[in-house]
């Protein structure tokens, strides 16, 4: 298996023993992205800001892999408050082009760095 590690300074560096994404052939598996600003390392001030930054980070990783969010075939969203689902859904609809990928949404008790939202993707280039 040919495995290529994808990395970009336009998204936050990995905060553990993992890669931003792994590309094998035409398939890219991204690690989860939270709403950290890659230039400051700071988390967005509120839920909406975190969701927008997380999708921006995911887009940067997709671009570094040779694709874009249009190549996403599967997204997984993680929310610490499922009451915010409508907000996350609306932002996703703005930032991910149609036709939309398959998606799962998971309610979790906590996320790294106290984030309220995380998103990961599988892309096919």
Secondary structure, 3 states (H helix, E strand, C coil): CCCEEECCCCCCCCCCCCCCEEEECCEEEECCEECECCCCCCECCCHHHHHHHHHHHHHHHHHHCCCCHHHEEEEEEEECCHHHHHHHHHHHHHHCCCCCCEEEEEECCCCHHHCCEEEEEEEEC
